[in-house]
């Protein structure tokens, strides 16, 4: 058999950023030390270089453009996916000179609203969709395809004659994204939402016809329930290895655009001084850090200006939370090494990032510190002011959670953390919810108690 024969492939390897322990994907998502795992692409990263050509029709585009930074089996599936998953990524990076004075620096905007369902979540969902599409093919759901030994490591619903399952725990952008991307590859989608979800959010999710379960009880505990579940559902929650693998392409695209001088509004330096993201679970921040680590491994970035390397120094990562719910920022201010869940979170307009117990909070904190950045929080009035500035001065209508990036940059500039001559990229993570006229209601959605979730999942799939 050739090296490409699926029966000779080793399962993709996972590694813990903190203790270095390894595991085989998809056997688990978290390390025994308690921290989340991500794919080990260190061997492939060492040989990585920017693709020879710019993103364009006929070239590798979207998340597949960086498939060489994925384990080989994941890479093959990502490169072979079509439909909506193939449209994720390649979002614009533009100058916003009219906001420079307000931002206190040279401002760039990474417009993640341009993803198919309107948020950066499509990047991770696309990798998840590519994985389950491969499961369908290798388990015989596609006619004439022989099931592989690798596929047998994941029990698949396709074995009973149906498509594989892609799932998530979300009541927002990620739920819509997973449902859409699953539909695009012919997979089943399972979305777990809180029992008190707003009707307009439920309607937006229902448009893609996923299986929806409303869960009564501690919604935050659902993350652990799904990670520890033994059901044959590929859960791509906020910081799962598949999701992080896709979401690191945000930072990869930013760095490639600066390296090529491709940003709309150049000239620019070969690398931004700072990348600023809203942070909730810590998954996107972790993904950005992973991207920078892999580019350092490839020799395309240096760790700092003093390093004996011709590569430009890496960007600093700054993460922003809403002041009403800011467990990672609190840990940063307190000098703590680990993030402690909040017992007293407040209400915030940045509802989408209000996570009192972020599963990758400690990893996100490490990302900011290790790159020379920081984690800050901003009050609602500053978030809303930034949202208004983005719309009225730059023409970008975003949800409040996205606007926290600009609000954070203003805070960081005022403190001197970002200099007036520095180039900072604000990642506008999404446009928020808009329910189209005539969008279907989701009638008769089942509600299940948290304690019964695992049993109900087994019954569904």
Secondary structure, 3 states (H helix, E strand, C coil): CCCCCHHHCCCCEEEECCCCCEEECCCCCECCCCCEEEECCHHHHCCCCCCCCCCCCCCCCHHHHHHHHCCHHHHHHHHHCCHHHHHCCCCCEEECHHHHHHHCCEEEEEEHHHCCCCECHHHHHHHHHHHHHHHHHHCCCCCCCCCCHHHHCCCCHHHHCCCCEEEEECCCHHHHHHHHHHHHCCCEEEEEEECCCCHHHHHHHHCCCCEEEEEECCHHHHHHHHHCCCCCEEECCCCCHHHHHHHCHHHHHHHHHHHHCCCECCCCCCCCCEEEEECCCCHHHHHHHHHHHHHHHCCCCECCCCCCCCCCECCEEEEEEECCCCHHHHHHHHCCCCCCCCCCCCCCCCHHHCCCCCCCHHHHHHHHHHCCCEEEEECHHHHHHHHHHHHHHHCCCCCHHHHHHHHHHHHHHHHCCCCCCCEEEEEECECCCCCCCCCCCCCCCEEEEHHHHHHHHHHHC
